[in-house]
Structures are given as structure tokens and as C-alpha cells.
Amino acid sequence: MVLLDNTIVGAALPDMQHRLHTQLTGLQWIVDAYVLLVAMLLLSGGIFADRFGRKRVYLTGVVVFTLASVLCSLAPSVGWLVAGRVLQGVGAAALSPASLALLAAAHPVPQERMKAIGLWAGFSGIGLAAGPVAGGVLTDAFGWPAIFLVNLPIGVVLLLVGLRTLEEARNPAAPAIDVPGTVLSVLTVGALTYGLIEGGARGWTSPVILGSFAAAAVLLAAFLAVEARRSAPMLPLRLFRQRLFTVSNTAMVVVGFALMGSSFFFSQFFVYVQGSSILRAGLQTLPLSLAMVIVSPFAGRLAARYGFRGVATTGLTLAGLGLLALGMVHADTGYGNVWWRMGVVGTGFALAMSPLTGAAIQAVSPQEGGLASGISSTTRQIGAVLGVAVLGAVVRARQSGGASFEVGLNSAFLAAGAVTLVTAVFTGLWLARSGSGSGPGSGSKAAEASAAPREGVEAKADAPGPV
């Protein structure tokens, strides 16, 4: 349900724009309001579940997410829809980590736990792949509110069954919740996102936009200062002293940036540039999601055999080249010459995400593997927020210069591809364990291989996370 809401919305954006009489800025907020809250509250959601009870937090997340979905479906304006999306993000940030924690507590035997997490990842992949098609079908038949109402029966069933069958579990030794860090992180990324999204409409030199960027810088400094002083911070800054951890998370920001930023425009390209119906556009975006679902389970095994660096760099290179190829697609390009480009992009990002998560986990102690996986998911989500904002700004900048929407989209895809290829070079040179003794850029294959079983579990669960 959580992942379905990431991809199902993309298919409905053209209908939302038409019926809600909004522009590109409004569509960006509809997407980013959800992703921003998930990104900033994901780590705290896991701690809440451990501290206050995983069943309680999970079911609370179900209730909040379901009620927020109803609010979204009834929204009479963009403002109300964005408010509903914010509440959905809060619910998802509680629901998602608590669901995985419940699975882990219910299956103490490692082999059974691996199977359970594999099923969890598989259902996540189904939600990811089904979103564009379901969004196209529902929007075409009933209009965009239907994509949110579909969550109502699911949420009711989850609540009724969960109350009867789930067993409560908690971790008495869970750390205290970092309230100042959580609040400052939301405000920091929120201020930056506001400046990036609204800058094109209000003017990049307007006092409001300059003030938002200045506020983001001040809030970031405050966040770093608070996290450096706390005994149990939500984001332990000491982890970033490990080059493997820093490089893998930096690359993960770019994965979220390029993947979500480009996906935001796929349905709009097919509808507004190539004249497809909303239903057909949803089907046309399917190659990317299917490629990710099919390739993701194999990425961890490939990393175990060939090393994190080689597989992640190959994946980023493929994704970058695929995005550059999409930047050369035009209104008269036949779909037979489009679908494979999307498939290459999906394959590339699927190959990159799991090894990057595994590298982050390998960089820390075994006791901090869950934290490292959570931070990796968070950095990808932050990248997603920035991707929608920045690439949207690229499109608006080209349009304000007199270019067509098609030219603006081409520029956005080319920019995403260029950033991804630069990151591929970056990971190829620097994705290595600090102090490995092999010189810059060459990690220990033995160390990577020894981490592979843990990576296979953690990364497989993480790979289909909210994109």
C-alpha cells in the first residue's frame, strides 16, 4: 500500500493538473509532500516502533495512512490534497519500518526470517510495479480520487486482522527519540524544497526564495550541531568518517534524485508530448518498474560475487546512459524506440540500490546494520525530494526561456543522466572500505563477499523501498 502510493500518483498527475487547475509547481508539491515526510520520519518511525510497541505503531500508521487517503480523495483543491499527502507520509513512516520489525520479531530463526523478508520485499515490488497500471486504469475510469480510495478497504482489513492476529513486541533498550533532530531535519529539507519548487514561479532572487535558502542553511547548521552533541542522535555523524559509508550514501542520494525526479515526468511526457491517454501512459511506464522488480533480487548476489563497487558502478552507468537516451526522445518517436530506454534505466537503478545499501551496512558494525540500512533509505528519499524539485526547476527554466514543454523534459532527462554518470565515476573511484590498504577506489572483495549474506537480507528488503 505504501509503495503503491509512490507510483500510482505519477499516472494520475495529468488528470490532477486538469481537474484541480494547477501548474507544475502544484504537481511537485503533491509528490514531494509525501516523500519529504517519509524521508524525514523514517528513522524515527523505527525507533518509535521499538520503544512504544511495534504492533501499536504499525496499526497507528495504518489508521493515519487510511484516513489521510480518504482526505486526499475528497480534496477540493491542491492545498487540501497536499495536506492529505503530508498525513499519508506520517502514516507511511510509521507503518513501513514497523511492518519489517514485526516480521523480524515473529521469525527469530534466521532462515525463516530471510524467507519472510523476501516475501515482504516481493509484495513491495508488486506494489511498485502495479502502481502505473493501477493508476492509469483507476484514473481513466473514475478520475484521480480513485487512486487514494483504493487504500480504504485495504486499510480497514489490515486494521481488523492486525488487531486480532499480531502480537506486540518492543525493545526495552531502544534509544530515546531524537525530537530536536527530527524537527530540524524536517524543517531543513522542507525549507530547501520550498525554495527549489517555488523559485521558478516567484523568481530566484525574490526575498521569499532567498530567505528559504538562507533558512535551510541555518537549520542545517543547527541540525549538525544538535546531532554532534546528542548521546543518541537520529543520524550519528561519526558513521560518515567511514569513506565506504559516506560514498555509498552520497551515491544513494543521486539514485533517489535521478529516479524519482525523472519518473515524475514519465506520464506527463506520454500524455502531453506524445498524446497518449492516461490509461495508455500508465502502461507505457511499466518497463521501468518491471525491470526494477525483476533485477533487484539478483543485485545482491552479483555484488557478493563481483563486489559492491563493480555492480553499483555498472548500474549507475546503465541508468545514466538510459536517461541520456530518454533525453533524445521526441513527440514523433515510436514507443518501440522508447520502452527499452526505460528498461535500461530501471535495470541500472535496480543494480545500483542493493549494492549501495550493502556497502553502507558493511561500513559499520554488525549491531548498527539496521541503522545503516535505514539511513540508506533516508538518503535515497532525500534525493527523491530534491529530484522532483530540481528537475522541475529545470523544466520551468527552459519554458520561461521560450522553449516547449518537450524541450524542457529533454533537458531534465539529460541533466539527470549527466548527474548519474558523474556519480558512476565517483563510485568507481571511491566506493571502497576506508583503510583497506589497496589504495583509493579498490575495496576488499573478500570483505564484500563476507558481508553478502547480510546484504542480501537487508538490501533486498530495502531495494523496492519508496522511490
C-alpha positions in Angstrom: 0.0 0.0 0.0 2.8 2.4 0.9 4.8 1.7 -2.3 1.7 1.6 -4.5 1.1 5.2 -3.4 4.5 6.3 -4.7 4.0 5.1 -8.3 0.2 5.2 -8.6 0.2 9.0 -8.2 2.5 9.5 -11.2 -0.1 8.1 -13.5 -2.7 10.4 -12.2 -0.8 13.7 -12.4 -2.1 14.8 -15.8 -5.7 14.3 -14.5 -4.9 16.2 -11.3 -3.5 19.1 -13.3 -6.6 19.3 -15.4 -9.2 18.9 -12.7 -7.5 20.9 -9.9 -6.4 23.6 -12.3 -2.9 23.6 -11.1 0.5 24.0 -12.7 3.8 22.1 -12.5 4.5 23.6 -9.1 1.3 22.1 -7.6 2.1 18.7 -9.0 5.6 18.9 -7.5 4.1 19.6 -4.0 1.6 16.7 -4.4 4.5 14.3 -4.9 7.1 15.9 -2.6 4.8 16.5 0.4 4.5 12.7 0.8 8.2 11.8 0.0 9.5 14.6 2.3 7.7 13.3 5.4 8.6 9.7 4.7 12.2 10.7 4.2 12.5 12.7 7.4 10.4 10.5 9.7 11.5 7.0 8.5 14.4 6.6 11.1 12.2 8.0 13.9 9.4 5.6 12.9 11.6 2.6 13.5 12.7 3.9 16.9 9.0 4.7 17.8 8.1 1.1 17.0 10.9 -0.4 19.1 10.2 1.9 22.0 6.4 2.0 22.2 5.5 -1.3 20.6 5.7 -2.4 17.0 2.1 -3.6 16.8 0.8 -0.3 18.2 2.9 1.9 15.9 2.1 -0.3 12.9 -1.7 -0.1 13.4 -1.5 3.6 14.2 0.3 4.1 10.9 -2.4 2.1 9.1 -5.1 4.3 10.6 -3.3 7.5 9.8 -2.5 6.4 6.3 -6.0 5.2 5.6 -7.7 8.3 6.9 -5.2 10.5 5.0 -6.0 8.6 1.8 -9.7 9.4 2.3 -8.8 13.1 2.9 -6.8 13.1 -0.3 -9.7 11.6 -2.3 -12.1 14.3 -1.1 -9.7 17.2 -1.5 -11.4 20.1 -3.3 -8.1 21.9 -4.0 -4.3 21.4 -4.3 -3.8 22.7 -0.8 -6.1 20.1 0.8 -4.5 17.4 -1.3 -1.0 18.4 -0.2 -2.2 18.3 3.4 -3.5 14.8 2.9 -0.3 13.8 1.4 1.6 15.1 4.4 -0.5 12.9 6.7 0.0 10.0 4.4 3.7 10.5 4.7 3.4 10.4 8.5 1.4 7.2 8.4 3.8 5.6 5.9 6.9 6.5 8.1 5.3 4.6 11.0 3.8 1.8 9.0 6.7 0.7 6.9 9.6 0.2 9.4 7.1 -1.2 12.0 6.0 -3.9 9.5 9.5 -5.1 8.9 10.2 -5.0 12.7 7.1 -7.2 13.3 8.3 -9.7 10.7 11.7 -9.9 12.3 10.3 -10.4 15.8 7.8 -13.1 14.6 10.6 -15.1 12.9 13.5 -15.5 15.3 15.1 -18.3 13.2 17.5 -16.6 10.7 16.4 -18.8 7.8 12.7 -18.2 8.3 13.4 -14.5 8.8 15.1 -14.4 5.4 12.1 -16.0 3.8 9.7 -13.6 5.5 11.7 -10.6 4.5 12.0 -11.9 1.0 8.2 -12.1 0.8 8.0 -8.6 2.3 10.3 -7.3 -0.5 8.3 -9.3 -3.1 5.0 -7.7 -2.1 6.7 -4.3 -2.1 7.9 -5.0 -5.6 4.3 -5.9 -6.6 3.1 -2.5 -5.3 5.9 -0.7 -7.1 5.2 -2.4 -10.4 1.4 -2.3 -10.2 1.2 1.5 -9.5 1.4 2.9 -13.0 -1.1 0.3 -14.4 -3.5 0.6 -11.5 -3.2 4.4 -11.6 -3.9 4.5 -15.3 -6.9 2.2 -15.0 -8.5 3.9 -12.0 -7.9 7.4 -13.2 -9.2 6.7 -16.7 -12.3 5.0 -15.3 -13.2 7.1 -12.2 -10.8 10.1 -12.1 -7.8 10.7 -9.8 -9.6 10.5 -6.4 -10.0 6.7 -7.0 -6.2 6.2 -6.7 -6.5 7.1 -3.0 -9.8 5.5 -2.2 -8.3 2.1 -3.2 -6.4 2.3 0.1 -9.6 2.4 2.2 -10.7 -1.3 2.0 -7.0 -2.4 2.4 -6.5 -0.2 5.5 -9.8 -1.5 7.1 -8.8 -5.1 6.5 -5.3 -4.5 7.9 -6.6 -2.9 11.0 -9.2 -5.6 11.8 -6.9 -8.5 11.1 -3.9 -6.8 12.8 -5.8 -6.2 16.0 -6.7 -9.9 16.2 -3.6 -11.7 15.0 -0.5 -9.5 15.6 1.5 -9.9 18.8 3.0 -6.9 20.5 6.8 -6.7 20.6 9.1 -3.9 21.7 12.8 -3.3 22.5 13.1 -2.1 26.1 16.7 -1.0 25.4 15.6 1.2 22.4 17.3 4.6 22.4 15.5 7.8 23.3 13.7 9.6 20.4 15.7 12.5 19.0 12.9 15.0 18.8 15.1 18.1 18.1 17.0 16.3 15.4 13.8 15.1 13.8 12.2 18.5 13.8 15.3 20.2 12.5 15.7 17.7 9.7 12.1 18.2 8.5 12.5 22.0 8.6 15.8 21.9 6.8 14.8 19.8 3.9 11.4 21.5 3.8 12.9 25.0 3.5 15.3 23.8 0.8 12.4 22.1 -1.1 10.2 25.2 -0.9 12.9 27.4 -2.4 13.6 24.9 -5.2 9.9 24.3 -6.1 8.7 27.9 -5.7 11.8 29.6 -7.1 10.7 29.3 -10.7 7.3 30.8 -10.0 8.3 33.6 -7.6 11.7 34.4 -9.0 15.0 33.0 -7.8 16.1 36.4 -6.4 12.8 37.2 -4.6 13.2 37.8 -0.9 11.0 34.8 0.0 13.1 32.4 -2.0 16.5 33.8 -0.9 15.1 33.7 2.7 14.1 30.0 2.3 17.6 29.1 1.1 19.2 31.1 4.0 16.8 29.4 6.5 17.8 26.0 5.1 21.5 26.7 5.6 20.9 28.0 9.2 18.7 25.0 10.0 21.2 22.6 8.6 24.0 24.1 10.7 21.7 23.8 13.8 20.9 20.2 12.9 24.5 19.2 12.6 25.3 21.0 15.9 22.5 19.2 17.7 23.3 15.8 16.3 27.0 16.2 17.2 26.1 16.8 20.9 23.4 14.2 21.5 24.2 10.9 23.0 21.7 9.0 20.8 21.2 11.1 17.7 18.9 10.0 14.9 21.8 10.5 12.5 25.2 9.5 14.1 27.6 11.8 12.3 30.6 9.6 13.3 29.4 7.0 10.7 30.3 9.4 8.0 34.0 9.2 8.9 34.0 5.8 7.1 34.6 6.5 3.4 32.6 3.5 2.3 29.5 4.7 4.3 29.8 8.3 3.0 30.4 7.4 -0.6 27.5 4.8 -0.7 25.0 7.3 0.9 26.1 10.1 -1.4 25.5 7.9 -4.4 22.1 6.8 -2.9 21.1 10.5 -2.8 21.7 10.6 -6.6 19.8 7.4 -7.1 16.7 9.0 -5.5 17.3 12.3 -7.3 17.5 10.8 -10.8 15.0 8.0 -10.4 12.2 9.9 -8.7 12.9 13.2 -10.5 12.7 11.5 -13.9 9.8 9.3 -13.0 7.8 12.4 -12.1 7.7 13.4 -15.7 7.1 10.0 -17.5 3.3 10.1 -17.6 3.3 13.8 -18.4 5.7 13.1 -21.3 3.4 10.4 -22.8 0.2 12.4 -22.2 1.3 15.9 -23.1 4.1 15.3 -25.6 3.0 12.1 -27.3 -0.7 12.4 -26.9 -1.4 9.1 -25.1 -4.4 8.6 -22.9 -3.9 8.4 -19.1 -4.5 4.6 -19.2 -2.1 4.0 -22.0 0.5 6.3 -20.4 0.3 4.2 -17.2 1.0 1.0 -19.3 3.8 2.7 -21.2 5.8 3.5 -18.0 5.6 -0.2 -16.9 9.0 -1.3 -18.4 10.9 0.7 -15.7 9.0 -0.8 -12.8 9.1 -4.3 -14.1 12.9 -4.1 -14.8 13.5 -3.0 -11.2 11.3 -5.8 -9.7 12.9 -8.4 -11.9 16.6 -7.3 -11.5 16.6 -6.3 -7.8 16.6 -9.8 -6.3 19.8 -10.6 -8.3 21.7 -7.4 -7.5 22.8 -8.7 -4.0 24.1 -11.9 -5.5 26.0 -10.1 -8.2 27.5 -7.8 -5.5 28.6 -10.9 -3.5 30.4 -12.3 -6.5 31.9 -9.2 -8.1 32.0 -6.7 -5.3 29.8 -3.7 -4.3 31.8 -1.2 -6.3 31.7 -3.0 -9.7 28.0 -3.7 -9.6 26.9 -0.3 -8.3 29.1 1.5 -10.8 27.7 -0.7 -13.7 24.2 0.0 -12.5 24.7 3.8 -12.3 26.4 3.8 -15.7 23.4 2.0 -17.3 20.9 4.2 -15.6 22.8 7.4 -16.7 23.0 6.2 -20.3 19.3 5.2 -20.3 18.4 8.7 -19.0 20.5 10.4 -21.7 18.8 8.2 -24.2 15.4 9.3 -22.9 16.5 12.9 -23.3 16.6 12.3 -27.0 13.1 11.1 -27.3 10.6 13.4 -29.1 6.9 13.6 -29.9 7.2 11.5 -33.1 9.4 8.8 -31.5 7.6 5.4 -31.7 7.1 3.5 -28.5 9.2 0.7 -29.9 12.1 3.0 -29.6 11.2 4.3 -26.1 10.3 1.2 -23.9 13.9 -0.2 -24.0 15.3 3.1 -22.8 13.0 2.9 -19.7 14.0 -0.7 -19.2 17.7 0.2 -19.2 17.0 3.0 -16.6 15.1 0.5 -14.4 17.8 -2.2 -14.7 20.6 0.3 -13.9 19.0 1.6 -10.7 18.0 -1.9 -9.6 21.6 -3.0 -9.9 22.8 0.1 -8.0 20.5 0.3 -5.0 21.1 -3.1 -3.4 25.0 -2.9 -3.5 24.9 0.7 -2.3 22.8 -0.4 0.7 25.1 -3.4 1.3 28.2 -1.1 1.2 26.7 1.2 3.8 25.9 -1.8 6.1 29.4 -3.3 5.5 31.0 0.0 6.7 29.5 -0.2 10.2 29.5 -2.7 13.0 27.0 -5.6 12.8 25.0 -4.1 15.7 24.4 -1.0 13.5 23.4 -2.7 10.3 19.7 -1.8 10.7 20.6 1.8 11.4 22.8 1.9 8.3 20.1 0.4 6.2 17.6 3.0 7.5 20.0 5.8 6.8 20.5 4.5 3.2 16.7 4.5 2.7 16.5 8.0 4.1 19.2 9.4 1.9 17.5 7.9 -1.2 14.3 9.6 -0.1 16.0 13.0 0.4 17.4 12.6 -3.1 13.9 11.9 -4.4 12.5 15.1 -2.8 15.3 17.1 -4.4 15.0 15.3 -7.7 11.3 16.4 -8.2 12.2 19.9 -7.1 15.4 20.4 -9.1 14.3 18.7 -12.3 11.0 20.6 -12.2 13.0 23.8 -11.9 15.0 22.8 -15.0 11.8 22.3 -17.0 10.3 25.6 -15.8 13.6 27.4 -16.6 13.6 26.2 -20.1 9.9 27.1 -20.6 10.5 30.6 -19.2 13.2 31.0 -21.8 10.6 30.2 -24.6 11.2 26.5 -25.0 8.4 24.0 -25.3 7.4 21.5 -22.6 9.0 18.8 -24.7 12.4 20.6 -24.8 12.1 21.2 -21.0 11.6 17.5 -20.4 14.5 16.5 -22.6 16.7 18.9 -20.6 15.6 17.4 -17.4 16.3 13.8 -18.5 19.7 14.9 -19.8 20.5 16.6 -16.6 19.5 13.5 -14.5 21.6 11.3 -16.8 24.7 13.5 -16.6 24.5 13.6 -12.8 24.1 9.8 -12.6 27.1 9.2 -14.9 29.3 11.6 -12.8 28.2 9.6 -9.8 29.1 6.4 -11.5 32.7 7.7 -12.0 32.7 8.8 -8.3 31.7 5.3 -7.0 34.1 3.6 -9.4 37.0 5.6 -7.9 35.9 5.9 -4.2 33.5 3.1 -3.2 36.0 1.3 -1.1 36.5 0.5 2.6 38.5 3.1 4.4 42.0 1.9 5.2 41.6 -1.2 3.0 45.2 -0.9 2.1 44.5 -1.3 -1.5 44.7 2.3 -2.5 41.9 4.7 -3.4 39.0 3.1 -5.1 39.8 -0.5 -4.6 37.7 -2.2 -1.9 38.3 -5.6 -0.3 36.4 -8.2 -2.3 36.8 -10.7 0.5 35.2 -8.2 2.9 32.4 -7.5 0.5 31.8 -11.2 -0.1 31.7 -11.9 3.6 29.0 -9.2 4.0 26.9 -10.6 1.2 24.5 -12.8 3.2 23.7 -9.8 5.5 23.4 -7.5 2.5 21.2 -10.0 0.7 18.6 -9.7 3.5 19.0 -6.0 4.3 19.3 -4.8 0.8 16.6 -7.0 -0.6 14.2 -5.6 1.9 15.4 -2.1 1.1 15.7 -2.2 -2.7 12.0 -1.8 -3.5 11.6 1.0 -0.9 9.7 4.1 -1.7 11.0 5.6 -4.9 
